[in-house]
Amino acid sequence: MISPSEIQLIGKELAIRWQDGRETYLGASLLRSSSPSAEVQGEPDLFGRLSGATAGPGKPDVEILGWKQVGNYALQFRFSDGHQTGIYTFETLRRLGDGEEPV
């Protein structure tokens, strides 16, 4: 797993320089709408039915207010709309930066 070597907030974009030298730029709206939290992605019940999902189009006015590192594998963001429960693995951030769906 490749970890970030530097993280900066540039306006409404998160800039990540990875240990392999690649750079990723992720907009606050994309990060917020892609939150891996149960609140956004939903949570399956015993029968596989998804409940609680609020994922949808981006939130253009949302901003990143801050973040903290979670262990040696993820970041947790605090957004201007109050959301702060998603834990984004480095792999998820890298995939989002490559335009791929997170796993």
Secondary structure, DSSP 8 states (H G I E B T S, - for coil): ---EEEEEEETTEEEEEETTS-EEEEEHHHHHHT--SHHHH-EE-TTS-EES----S--TT--EEEEEEETTTEEEEEETTS----EEEHHHHHHHHTT----
